[in-house]
Amino acid sequence: MKTITTVFLLLFAYTIAALVFWGISLQRQNFRIYQQDIQLLRNRIDSNLSPELYTKGLYELDKKYDARIKQYIGEGSAFLLVIIIGASVVVSFIRRNIKLNRQQNNFMLSVTHELKSPIAAMKLNLQTLERHRLDEEKQKQLVERCIKEANRLNDLFNNVLFATQIEGRGYVPSFEKFDLYELVEECINDYANRYPRAFDEDLEPCTFIGDRLMLQMALNNLLENAVKYTPSDKAILVTLANGNGSIKLQVMDNGLGITDIEKRKVFNKFYRIGNEESRKSKGTGLGLYLTAKIITQHNGTITIKDNLPTGCIFEVILPT
């Protein structure tokens, strides 16, 4: 990026210098034309014999001289404005491409890690079952771990597939009336079984018209995010309230929290906090991006608030 910026600045400086040189050259030419016109005027009209006619002719030449100056300034300013706008567009395009390429590289690194981890865990569990004679309880534990890792893989593939479909407008939402309370309860129970941690809930019965599969994916992403950043000895609180023409869903974690600057970025595609090679938390940078897309398709809003003393509150408002 530094090399591109340097080359661009040099080209821009050269263009400005050429434009200034062009302006100076035109002005010199304009002055020579003005002097030649005055000489022709003197040859045609004697200023002593016809002072009024000579003055009128000189006035007309001055007007033409000033008009050419204004023309050169106007054309030069317009040309300079076009150059600046074009340069801004090019620089913005280059920066976006570089940023997108960097994010895609980070995405490939994270996806590779996300795929290898559960596969390696399942392989180890299955090899343990194959090589050792274990009691029934131990076998059950290993099978449950395999199912947990398989669920992680399923969530990852769902996010990647849905991101591809939603970007290519290949997914058509199927709106239906369903029990949102039941869906939230189902998702919480699923994550409570998958992760050994406490989930507190305060849910009100409510129905909603929307795409059940999409909202389930959005809620799973919010729960996954909360599990990822909340210490195992602290609970995650999920609330669901219905009233005043809207449904409010909140997922509250007890992690380190998110700065105000990061709050505006976490819903961007592929965006993740920190460096991909040194980051300890799992993820692909698609979960919150897809969640925001899903909520928007349901004419809702999603915001992040601080959960004092620590943590975040992801708040979803859906119109009824």
Secondary structure, DSSP 8 states (H G I E B T S, - for coil): -HHHHHHHHHHHHHHHHHHHHHHHHHHHHHHHHHHHHHHHHHHHS-TTT-HHHHHHHHHHHHHHHHHHHHHHHHHHHHHHHHHHHHHHHHHHHHHHHHHHHHHHHHHHHHHHHHHHHHHHHHHHHHHHHHHS---HHHHHHHHHHHHHHHHHHHHHHHHHHHHHHHHTT------EEEEHHHHHHHHHHHHHHHSSS-EEEEE---EEEE-HHHHHHHHHHHHHHHHHHS-TTS-EEEEEEEETTEEEEEEE--SS---HHHHTTTTSTT--SS-TTT--S---S-HHHHHHHHHHHTT-EEEEEE-SSS-EEEEEEEE-
